[in-house]
Amino acid sequence: MTDVAQIQEHAEVVGSDGAHVGTVDHVDKGEIKLTKSDAASGGLHHYIPVDFVHAVKDGKVHLDRPADEVKREWSTS
């Protein structure tokens, strides 16, 4: 598992397919909260488990599954 301290606010989050998922708002209680102002968010905060993180590199959070799958599994609360 990646060190969550490496995840920075406003970092881009991308799926394993390289597709944009969202932008980090902050990390709390084992989840990444995505900004609601991101175009992909539909105006809502979304939460994804930090367990989805494969790596943090080049200023991006890379997930271990494709963006479409992440969006099916994310929550809004």
Secondary structure, DSSP 8 states (H G I E B T S, - for coil): ---GGG--TT-EEE-TTS-EEEEEEEEETTEEEE-SSSGGGTTS-EEEEGGGEEEEETTEEEESS-HHHHHHH-B--
